[in-house]
């Protein structure tokens, strides 16, 4: 590990995307920034995806993180909501892959377990633990739990450094394709565009 490691954490969403950045120097972890991207003003779903991509890219370019930790979508009963959430996560991941940033996915339960020791912890409990761990003044805590959810993904990744137990991780486009052969093959069969000679 270098002298300083910066980790970007993202909680994907189609209404609000939460994010948090932490700095790791030796055994000291500190908050760099956290916030939300409000997507409610965009009526068109594709405009939301474009905003997620551009904001994730700008965070990467501004803070130069070494890794992206992202919360994996949970499985729900509403298929349309799951599809939209999966797209939001995929677009944020695409921005990281575009900058050759390693990605690690963490299930919500794993993040809660890592931070609170309790897989069914509430968002408020996770936020309170992060406030204590990172010595964040109460007046700097945001009302939107999406921000601390993004921060939680980053802090979970810090706890896994040196002993990764993530659900999935990718080091770039080629690595993503190599680890998702079935998904890529089934997608390419459904959508076989003419070859352009480009990768």
Order of alpha helices (4+ residues) and beta strands (2+ residues): beta-beta-beta-alpha-beta-alpha-beta-alpha-alpha-alpha-beta-alpha-alpha
